Amino acid sequence: MSLAHDSRIAVRHAALAQRPARVWPEINHPAAWIVAAILVIMPLIANGFFLIEIFASTLILGTMALSLMVLAGYGGMVSLMQLTIAGFSAYMVAVFGISGNANISLGWPWWLAVPMALALATAFGTLGGALAVRTEGIYTIMITLAIGAAFYYFTNQNWAIFNGHTGINTVATPHFWGVNWRADIPFYYIVLAVAALCYFAVEYLSRAPFGLALQGVRDNPRRMAALGFNVNAHRVAAYAFASFIAALAGVLQVWNYRQISPGSVSVGACIDVLIIAVVGGITRPIGPFIGALIFVLLRTFALDFLVRIGLDGNRFRLLIGLGFLAIVFWSSDGVIGLWQRWRQSRGADRSGGGRRHG
Amino acid sequence: MSRFVERHPAWALISIIAIAVVLWLVFAIWPPGLEEAIGRKRVFLNAVFNGITLGGLYFLVASGFTLIFGLMRNVNLAHGSLYLFGGYVGYAVSTATGSWILSFIVAFILTALVGVLLQLIVFRRMEGQDLRQTMVTIGLSIVFADLMLWACGGDFYQIQTPNWLIGPVDLPLVTAIKSSGEPVYLRYPMVRLVIFAASVVIGVAMWLALNRTRIGMIVRAGVDDRDILAATGVRIQLVFVAVFAFGAGLAGVAGVVGGTFQSLSPGEDIRFLLASLVVVIVGGMGSIPGAALGALIIGLAEQLGSVYIPTYAIVVTFLIMVLVLAIRPQGLLARR
C-alpha cells in the first residue's frame, strides 16, 4: 500500500514539475481517471435506487454546493442563498413549463422554459449578490441567510405564482428523440454531464484571468482596488457565475423530484448546502461533491445505521451536526484538507506542499 | 437632535410630519371616510400595540445578540437555540412550581451558564476567526435543535400566564364613539403591556449600565478596541465571559416571554434567530439603541403588514432590510 501510494505521488510530482502553467492538474492524476471511468459506467454497476437516489442526488447537491464553493473559496463570500437560487430556478421551470397545476403553469415546452428559468434565476442571484457585496464577511452570511428565509416565507404565502405551501406537483420532464430523459439511466447521464460541465468550468475559472483576479480580491481587496480592478464588479460577476451553476442544479432537481415546494427551499436546506461545501472542503471544486456524497450517504443510511446500533433513528440531524462541528473544529479545509494533511504527513519528505490554490 | 435637524432638514421635516400623522391616527377619533378606506380604528390600534409589544420581545432577543457581536465580533447563530432553550426551561419550571417569576430567574441562570460554557469551550479557542466561529455556531444550532427536539418532542408548549396578569385592561384611547355618544375604549391584554414595560425597563437599565457604570465603560472600551483594553490590564476574558453570559441569559428570558404570549415549538429557534438578524441589520450591528429601533420597526412592520397586506407580511420586513442595506449598509444607528 505504502509503496503504491508513494509511487503515485512521485508520478504526480514529476507531472507537476513539467506541466505548463495552464493545464488541468487532475487530468494527470490516475485516480481522477479511475473515478471518471467509474462514474461513466455507473449504470452498469448500480441499480435504479442507487443510481438516482445516491449518485444523481449527490451530483445535483454537489453542483449546488459547487456554486457556494466558487463564492466562498475563490471570492471569500459565504453565501447561504445558493439553494434559494436553485429553488427559484426550479420554481421557474415548474411555472413556465408543464405541470399538474394547470392554472399556474404556462405550459411552455422545456427548451423554452429551461433557458427562461436559468436566465431569471441568474438575474435573481446576481441581484441578491449585488445587495450582499455591500457588506463583508459575516455580514454576507447574515444577509444571504435573510434573503433565503424571505424567499422561503414568500413561497409559503404566495398562491398566485408559487402555489403556497403545497408547491407545484407533477412537473413534466423532457421527452425528445424518442427518449424519456427522466428514465433512470438517461437522467443519470444528464446529471453527470451537467455536473462535469460545471466542475470543469469552475476548474477553468480558477485559472482564467477573471478567477485569478477574484482570488486577488478575496485576499486583499484594497490592493486590488489600488491596481485598478473594480472589486465589487468582480464580486457581483462571481455571484452571477455561481448563480448560473446553482440554477442548473435547480433545473435538475425539479426534474428529479418532479415537484417543488417551499420545504425544499427552507432555511435548514440552505444551511445543508453550506454544510456540504464545508465538510467537503471549499478550497477545491472536487470538495463539494465529496461533501455531497457523505451527506447523501448519511441521509439515506443514517436511520438504518442508528437503529442497528440501538439508537433512535430520528437523530440523523444530530449526527450531521456533530460531524459538521468536528470538521469545522479540526479541519478548516474539510475532508479534502484532512486527506491532504494525511498525505503530506505520509510523504512529507518527497511531495512537499500539495498543490493548492486556496 | 438639533444637529440632526441642522444636517438633514428635509429628513427632519419628513419624520416630524410622520410622527404627527401617527400620533393623530392613535389619538384622534377617526372620521367615517378614513374608516371606510382602511378599516376600523380598533383593528389599527390593536395592530400597533401588537407590533410594539412584539418589538419588545424582539428587542430582548436581539439586544443580547448585538451585545455579544459588538464586543466579541462573534456572530452567534446559535442565539435562537438559546431563546428556545430558555423557553423550555421556563415552561418546565413554571409547570413544576407554578411560579412565573421563578421561571424567568431559572431560565436566565441556565441559559447564562450555557453561554459561559460556549464562550469557554468553543469561542475562546477560535478568537478572531469570524467565519469559523460562525460555522461552529451553525453546527451548534443544528445540534441544539435536534437535542431539544429529542428532549421535548415536536409539541407546542405555552407557559401559563399568572392569574394577576390575566385579562384585558381598558386603555385611555378612544377607538370609536357609540351612537349613544358614549366613547369606546381600547381593551388590551394586561400581560402584553407588562412584558413590554419590562423590556423597556431592561433596555433602559442596559443603556444606563453601559453608559454610567465602570463595567459598562470597560465593555464600551472593548467594543472600540479590545487589544488596547487588554493591554491596560483589564482581564478581558472575564469581561467576555460575563457579556456572553448576560447576552445568553437575555435570550433565555426572551424565551420565557415568547413562551408566554406566543408558543414554543421546534422551528421557533430559527424564526427568532432570523428576527434578531433582521433587527440588528436594520438597527446596526453592536448598537443597543439600534437594536431597540430595529425591533420596533420590524415588530410594527410585521403586525401592521399582517393586518393590511396579509399575504406579504413577512416580505415587508425583508423589504425594509433590503432598503436599509441599500441606503445605509451599516444599519440605521451604527456609529461607523
Chai-1 contact restraints between the chains, C-beta under 6 A:
chainA,res_idxA,chainB,res_idxB,connection_type,confidence,min_distance_angstrom,max_distance_angstrom,comment,restraint_id
A,L131,B,L325,contact,1.0,0.0,6.0,A-B,restraint_1
A,R134,B,L325,contact,1.0,0.0,6.0,A-B,restraint_2
A,R134,B,P329,contact,1.0,0.0,6.0,A-B,restraint_3
A,T135,B,P329,contact,1.0,0.0,6.0,A-B,restraint_4
A,G137,B,D130,contact,1.0,0.0,6.0,A-B,restraint_5
A,I138,B,V75,contact,1.0,0.0,6.0,A-B,restraint_6
A,I138,B,D130,contact,1.0,0.0,6.0,A-B,restraint_7
A,I138,B,T134,contact,1.0,0.0,6.0,A-B,restraint_8
A,I141,B,T134,contact,1.0,0.0,6.0,A-B,restraint_9
A,M142,B,L277,contact,1.0,0.0,6.0,A-B,restraint_10
A,A146,B,L277,contact,1.0,0.0,6.0,A-B,restraint_11
A,A146,B,V278,contact,1.0,0.0,6.0,A-B,restraint_12
A,A149,B,L274,contact,1.0,0.0,6.0,A-B,restraint_13
A,A150,B,F318,contact,1.0,0.0,6.0,A-B,restraint_14
A,Y153,B,I314,contact,1.0,0.0,6.0,A-B,restraint_15
A,F154,B,V315,contact,1.0,0.0,6.0,A-B,restraint_16
A,Q157,B,T311,contact,1.0,0.0,6.0,A-B,restraint_17
A,V267,B,I270,contact,1.0,0.0,6.0,A-B,restraint_18
A,I271,B,I138,contact,1.0,0.0,6.0,A-B,restraint_19
A,R317,B,I142,contact,1.0,0.0,6.0,A-B,restraint_20
A,R317,B,D146,contact,1.0,0.0,6.0,A-B,restraint_21
A,L318,B,D146,contact,1.0,0.0,6.0,A-B,restraint_22
A,G321,B,G139,contact,1.0,0.0,6.0,A-B,restraint_23
A,G321,B,I142,contact,1.0,0.0,6.0,A-B,restraint_24
A,G321,B,V143,contact,1.0,0.0,6.0,A-B,restraint_25
A,F324,B,G139,contact,1.0,0.0,6.0,A-B,restraint_26
A,L325,B,G139,contact,1.0,0.0,6.0,A-B,restraint_27
A,V328,B,M135,contact,1.0,0.0,6.0,A-B,restraint_28
A,V328,B,V136,contact,1.0,0.0,6.0,A-B,restraint_29
A,V328,B,G139,contact,1.0,0.0,6.0,A-B,restraint_30
